[in-house]
Amino acid sequence: MADDSNSTPDARRPRARGGSGRRRKTPEPRSTRRKALLGTAWTMGTVLVLGGVGAGYLYYKLNGNLTSVNINSALGTDRPENVDNGSMDILVLGSDSRAGKNAKYGKDEGTSRSDTAMVVHIYKGRQKASVVSIPRDTLIRRPACVKDGKTVPAQRMAMFNSAYEVGGPACAVKTVESLTGIRMDHYLEVDFSGFKHLIDELGGVNITTTQPIHDKQSHLDLDPGEHRLNGEQSLGLVRTRHAVGDGSDLGRIQLQQAFIKALLEQVKSVDLFSSPKKLYGLADTSTKALTTDSELASVSKLYDFAKGLKNIGSGDMRMVTLPVRYDPANPNRVLPIDSKAREVWRALRWDRPIPASATKGSAGDSTSADKVVRGS
């Protein structure tokens, strides 16, 4: 076994050859209300489900809004074995492209990176979920990827978010599968602009801060107390890193996790059926901002997907950060703690809860940023 102090992860598992790569879903009872899913991407799925199915012209318009990527075609059979145990694994990414409407958040250098990355594991029975955030600054072994017909060579010590930059969604999925040994069943992505507009359509999100947050880079200024954040402020919060905790990406992740739970509670409190105009606005905004894998690339498919997750609320999710330690050679980078990371991925692979021992002692488990923000 490799020594955690010197090694980088190599969690490849036996690869499946052929097969559809789909897990059988556990049937769920019908319901007229759909509970919130996971953060922005799950909220979008729920909203467009409510507004899109059976709406004729609106159905086709919302379908036309969606962007999709054929992950299965891009990766072929060089993927982890599909463990058919009734669970589901989803890679959720937030893109930090500065192109177009996102230019105000930084210089457009012609590429995008995955500013936020979460592996969402839905347990068999669709009643609970575990969410593992992967710090963008994690140094990992990135596999070779193909983009625009050209092969991008593998790299032994690459920042995690560079996978999306060099090879797009397919490379991000391949990198996560290599890191975890778990096959991703689905892919969901949302960008800065879409996130901001969705929050505004919802009417804002209520949070409480326990200390001031003043971050010039994310343009966020909040005093301690209760706040109703609009889209711009919400985007500032999930991008904040310098004004909380140790100023690293680990603190930002904990802010993101706290915000997601507040967002889920906010969505549950909104009576979308009372205003068809509001419902349509949310559905239109959601579908324009969301990129999915090709197997979810229609309102009807997203409807089935969301219906299977309707019983999962914020209290049914355990949110953790990949166990990491600071890189001795560069304090702005982190390295996976291999033995603990293996505990996390092993638990999810076999559809079990993540043990507390897996995150104890991790740098991501010790920052205090999670005490700064909570839902109101």
C-alpha positions in Angstrom: 0.0 0.0 0.0 1.3 3.4 -0.9 2.4 5.8 1.8 -0.2 8.7 2.0 2.6 11.3 2.6 4.1 10.8 -0.8 1.6 9.3 -3.2 -1.1 10.5 -5.5 -4.3 8.5 -6.0 -4.6 5.8 -8.5 -8.1 4.4 -7.8 -8.7 2.7 -11.1 -10.9 -0.4 -10.9 -11.5 -3.2 -13.4 -13.1 -1.8 -16.5 -16.4 -3.1 -17.9 -16.4 -4.1 -21.6 -19.7 -3.3 -23.3 -23.1 -3.0 -21.7 -25.3 0.0 -21.4 -23.8 1.4 -18.2 -27.2 2.1 -16.7 -28.4 1.0 -13.3 -31.9 -0.2 -12.8 -33.9 2.4 -10.9 -36.1 1.5 -7.9 -39.8 2.4 -8.7 -41.1 5.3 -6.7 -44.7 6.2 -5.8 -46.4 9.1 -7.7 -46.7 12.5 -6.1 -48.1 15.9 -7.2 -45.4 17.9 -5.6 -41.7 17.5 -6.2 -39.3 18.2 -3.4 -36.1 20.0 -3.9 -33.1 18.0 -5.4 -29.5 19.1 -5.1 -28.5 22.7 -5.1 -28.7 24.5 -8.4 -28.6 21.5 -10.8 -31.2 19.6 -8.8 -33.4 22.7 -8.3 -33.3 23.2 -12.1 -34.4 19.6 -12.7 -37.4 20.0 -10.3 -38.5 23.3 -11.8 -38.4 22.3 -15.4 -40.2 19.1 -14.4 -43.0 21.1 -12.9 -43.2 23.5 -15.8 -42.4 21.3 -18.8 -44.2 18.0 -19.1 -47.4 18.0 -21.1 -47.2 21.7 -21.9 -47.2 21.3 -25.8 -45.3 24.2 -27.3 -43.6 25.0 -24.0 -42.3 21.4 -23.8 -40.6 21.8 -27.1 -39.3 25.2 -26.3 -37.8 24.0 -23.0 -36.3 21.0 -24.8 -34.6 23.4 -27.2 -33.0 25.2 -24.4 -31.1 22.2 -23.1 -27.5 21.5 -24.0 -26.2 18.0 -23.8 -23.0 15.9 -24.1 -22.8 12.3 -25.1 -20.5 11.0 -22.4 -21.1 7.3 -23.2 -20.0 7.8 -26.8 -17.0 9.9 -25.8 -15.6 7.4 -23.3 -16.7 4.1 -24.8 -16.1 1.0 -22.7 -12.9 2.3 -20.9 -14.8 3.0 -17.7 -15.3 1.4 -14.3 -17.5 -1.6 -13.9 -21.2 -0.8 -13.6 -22.2 -2.0 -10.1 -25.9 -2.7 -10.5 -27.0 -2.3 -6.8 -29.8 0.2 -7.2 -27.8 3.3 -6.5 -27.0 6.2 -8.7 -23.9 8.4 -9.0 -23.9 11.9 -10.6 -21.1 14.3 -11.3 -22.3 17.9 -10.8 -20.0 20.6 -12.1 -20.1 24.4 -11.9 -18.3 26.0 -14.9 -16.2 29.1 -14.4 -16.1 30.2 -18.0 -15.6 33.9 -18.3 -17.0 34.0 -21.8 -20.1 35.9 -22.8 -22.2 37.1 -19.8 -19.7 35.6 -17.4 -16.9 38.0 -18.5 -17.6 40.4 -15.5 -16.2 37.7 -13.2 -12.8 37.6 -14.6 -10.6 37.6 -17.8 -11.7 35.3 -20.6 -8.7 33.2 -21.4 -10.6 31.0 -24.0 -11.0 28.1 -21.7 -13.3 26.9 -18.8 -12.6 25.1 -15.6 -14.8 23.3 -13.2 -14.9 25.7 -10.3 -17.2 23.5 -8.3 -17.3 19.7 -8.4 -19.5 17.3 -6.5 -20.0 13.5 -6.7 -23.6 12.9 -5.7 -24.4 9.4 -4.6 -28.1 8.5 -4.4 -28.6 5.4 -2.2 -30.9 2.5 -3.2 -34.5 3.4 -2.4 -33.9 7.1 -3.3 -34.4 8.3 0.3 -30.9 9.5 1.1 -27.8 10.9 -0.6 -24.1 11.6 0.1 -22.3 14.4 -1.6 -18.5 14.6 -1.9 -17.0 17.9 -2.9 -13.7 17.7 -4.8 -11.5 20.8 -4.2 -10.6 22.3 -7.6 -7.0 22.7 -6.4 -6.5 19.0 -5.7 -3.5 17.5 -7.4 -4.5 14.2 -9.0 -3.4 11.9 -11.8 -5.3 13.0 -14.8 -5.9 10.3 -17.5 -5.3 10.9 -21.2 -8.4 12.5 -22.8 -9.6 13.3 -26.3 -10.8 16.7 -27.4 -11.7 17.7 -30.9 -10.2 14.5 -32.2 -6.8 15.1 -30.5 -5.4 13.2 -27.6 -4.4 15.2 -24.5 -1.6 13.2 -22.7 -2.1 12.0 -19.2 -0.5 14.1 -16.4 0.7 12.7 -13.1 0.3 15.9 -11.0 -2.5 18.0 -12.5 -5.0 20.3 -10.7 -8.4 18.6 -10.7 -10.2 21.4 -12.5 -7.8 21.3 -15.4 -9.5 18.1 -16.7 -12.5 20.2 -17.8 -10.2 22.8 -19.3 -8.3 20.4 -21.5 -11.0 17.9 -22.4 -14.4 19.3 -21.5 -17.2 17.3 -19.7 -16.1 13.9 -21.0 -12.5 14.4 -19.6 -14.0 15.6 -16.3 -16.1 12.5 -16.0 -13.2 10.3 -17.0 -11.0 11.9 -14.4 -13.6 11.5 -11.7 -14.1 7.8 -12.6 -10.3 7.3 -12.5 -10.1 9.0 -9.2 -13.0 7.2 -7.6 -13.3 3.8 -9.4 -17.0 4.6 -9.6 -18.9 4.9 -12.9 -20.9 8.1 -13.2 -24.5 7.5 -14.3 -25.2 11.1 -15.1 -23.6 14.5 -15.7 -25.0 17.9 -14.8 -23.4 21.3 -15.3 -24.4 24.9 -14.6 -22.6 28.1 -15.3 -22.2 31.4 -13.3 -24.8 33.3 -15.3 -27.4 30.6 -15.1 -26.9 30.2 -11.3 -27.4 33.9 -10.7 -30.6 34.1 -12.8 -32.1 31.1 -11.2 -31.7 32.6 -7.7 -33.3 35.8 -8.9 -36.2 33.9 -10.4 -36.7 32.1 -7.1 -36.9 35.5 -5.3 -33.6 35.0 -3.4 -32.3 32.7 -0.7 -32.5 33.3 3.1 -29.2 32.8 5.0 -27.8 33.9 8.4 -24.1 34.9 8.8 -22.4 34.6 12.1 -19.5 36.9 11.2 -18.9 39.6 8.6 -18.0 38.5 5.0 -16.1 41.1 3.0 -14.4 39.7 -0.1 -13.3 42.1 -2.8 -12.7 39.4 -5.3 -16.2 37.9 -5.1 -17.7 41.4 -4.6 -19.5 40.3 -1.5 -20.2 42.5 1.6 -22.3 41.0 4.4 -22.6 42.0 8.0 -23.5 39.4 10.7 -27.2 38.6 10.7 -30.1 37.5 8.5 -30.0 38.2 4.8 -32.0 37.5 1.7 -29.4 37.1 -1.0 -30.3 37.9 -4.6 -28.6 36.1 -7.5 -25.5 38.4 -7.6 -25.0 38.0 -3.9 -25.5 34.3 -3.9 -22.9 33.9 -6.7 -20.6 36.0 -4.6 -21.1 33.8 -1.6 -20.4 30.5 -3.4 -17.3 32.1 -5.0 -16.0 33.6 -1.7 -12.7 32.1 -0.4 -10.5 34.9 0.9 -12.8 36.2 3.6 -13.6 33.0 5.5 -11.7 30.1 7.1 -8.1 29.9 6.0 -8.8 31.7 2.7 -8.4 28.4 0.7 -10.8 26.6 -1.6 -11.7 24.3 1.3 -13.4 27.2 3.1 -15.3 28.1 -0.1 -16.5 24.5 -0.4 -18.1 24.6 3.1 -19.8 27.9 2.2 -21.2 26.2 -1.0 -22.4 23.2 1.0 -24.2 25.5 3.5 -25.7 27.5 0.7 -27.0 24.4 -1.1 -28.9 23.3 2.0 -30.4 26.8 2.4 -31.4 26.8 -1.3 -33.1 23.4 -1.0 -35.1 24.7 2.0 -36.0 27.8 0.0 -37.3 25.9 -3.0 -39.5 23.7 -0.7 -41.1 26.9 0.7 -42.0 28.4 -2.7 -45.5 27.6 -4.0 -44.7 27.3 -7.7 -48.3 26.3 -8.6 -49.7 29.6 -7.5 -48.0 31.5 -10.3 -47.8 30.0 -13.8 -45.7 32.9 -14.9 -43.2 32.4 -12.2 -43.2 28.6 -12.9 -42.5 29.2 -16.6 -39.8 31.8 -15.8 -38.0 29.3 -13.6 -38.3 26.4 -16.1 -37.0 28.6 -18.9 -34.1 29.9 -16.9 -33.2 26.4 -15.7 -33.1 24.7 -19.1 -31.1 27.5 -20.6 -28.4 27.2 -18.0 -28.2 23.4 -17.6 -25.9 21.0 -19.5 -26.6 17.3 -19.1 -25.4 14.0 -20.4 -27.4 12.9 -23.5 -29.4 10.4 -21.4 -31.0 13.3 -19.5 -31.3 15.7 -22.5 -35.1 16.2 -22.6 -37.8 17.5 -20.3 -39.4 14.0 -20.2 -36.1 12.3 -19.2 -35.4 15.0 -16.6 -39.0 14.5 -15.3 -38.3 10.8 -14.7 -35.0 11.6 -13.1 -36.4 14.2 -10.8 -39.4 12.0 -9.9 -37.1 9.3 -8.6 -35.4 11.8 -6.3 -38.5 13.6 -4.9 -38.1 12.3 -1.4 -34.6 13.6 -0.8 -34.4 16.9 1.1 -31.6 18.8 2.7 -31.8 16.8 5.9 -31.4 13.6 3.9 -28.0 14.5 2.5 -24.6 14.1 4.1 -22.1 16.5 2.6 -18.4 16.0 3.0 -15.2 17.1 1.3 -12.7 14.7 -0.3 -10.1 14.0 2.5 -7.1 16.1 1.6 -3.9 17.6 3.1 -2.0 20.7 2.1 0.8 20.0 -0.4 4.1 20.6 1.5 5.6 22.0 -1.8 2.8 24.5 -2.4 0.3 25.5 0.3 -2.1 26.6 -2.4 -2.6 23.0 -3.5 -3.9 20.0 -1.7 -3.3 16.2 -2.1 -5.8 13.4 -1.4 -5.2 11.4 1.7 -5.2 8.1 -0.1 -6.3 5.8 2.6 -9.1 8.0 3.7 -10.2 8.8 0.1 -10.4 5.1 -0.5 -12.7 4.7 2.5 -15.0 7.3 1.0 -15.1 5.8 -2.5 -15.4 2.3 -1.2 -18.4 3.2 0.9 -20.2 4.8 -2.1 -19.2 2.0 -4.5 -21.0 -0.5 -2.2 -23.9 1.9 -1.4 -23.0 2.4 2.2 -22.8 5.5 4.4 -19.5 7.3 4.5 -17.8 6.5 7.8 -16.8 9.4 10.1 -13.3 8.0 10.2 -12.9 8.8 6.5 -13.0 12.5 6.9 -11.5 12.9 10.4 -8.2 14.7 10.3 -8.7 16.0 6.8 -7.8 19.6 6.0 -11.3 20.0 4.5 -12.9 18.8 7.7 -11.0 21.2 10.0 -11.8 24.6 8.5 -14.4 26.7 10.3 -16.1 28.2 7.3 -19.2 25.9 7.8 -19.9 27.9 11.0 -20.1 31.2 9.1 -23.3 30.6 7.1 -26.6 28.7 7.8 -30.1 28.7 6.3 -32.6 31.1 7.8 
